[in-house]
């Protein structure tokens, strides 16, 4: 999952992404650590970050 890379590319901290997406900070930290999440959460993140699900869910180097 490319969440951390996309988030950093857009200049967002985890707390700021939490604020704009409505997803708790702890959940975002867990997603970045594990590299996976529920489809509904991924959809919300993709919409918030204005990226496709394919881009968000592409395997990363994290």
For each residue, the residues with C-beta under 8 A, 3 or more apart:
1: 31 32 35 36 37 42 56 57 58 59 60 62
2: 5 6 55 56 57 58 60 62
3: 6 7 28 31 32 45 56
4: 7 8 32 60 62
5: 2 8 9 60 62
6: 2 3 9 10 49 51 55 56
7: 3 4 10 12 14 17 32 49
8: 4 5 11 12
9: 5 6
10: 6 7 49
11: 8
12: 7 8 16 17 20
13: 16 17
14: 7 17 18 25 28 29 32
15: 18 19 25
16: 12 13 19 20
17: 7 12 13 14 20 21 23 28 45 48 49
18: 14 15 21 22 23 24 25 28
19: 15 16
20: 12 16 17 48
21: 17 18 28 44 45 48
22: 18 44
23: 17 18 27 28 41 44 45
24: 18 27 28
25: 14 15 18 28 29
26: 29 30
27: 23 24 30 31 37 41
28: 3 14 17 18 21 23 24 25 31 32
29: 14 25 26 32 33
30: 26 27 33 34 37
31: 1 3 27 28 34 35 36 37 41 45
32: 1 3 4 7 14 28 29 35 62
33: 29 30
34: 30 31 37
35: 1 31 32 60 62
36: 1 31
37: 1 27 30 31 34 41 42 45
38: 41 42
39: 42 43
40: 43 44
41: 23 27 31 37 38 44 45
42: 1 37 38 39 45 46 53 56 57
43: 39 40 46 47 53
44: 21 22 23 40 41 47 48
45: 3 17 21 23 31 37 41 42 48 49 56
46: 42 43 49 51 52 53 55 56
47: 43 44 50
48: 17 20 21 44 45
49: 6 7 10 17 45 46 56
50: 47
51: 6 46 55 56
52: 46 55 56
53: 42 43 46 56 57
54: 57 58
55: 2 6 46 51 52 58
56: 1 2 3 6 42 45 46 49 51 52 53
57: 1 2 42 53 54
58: 1 2 54 55
59: 1
60: 1 2 4 5 35
61:
62: 1 2 4 5 32 35
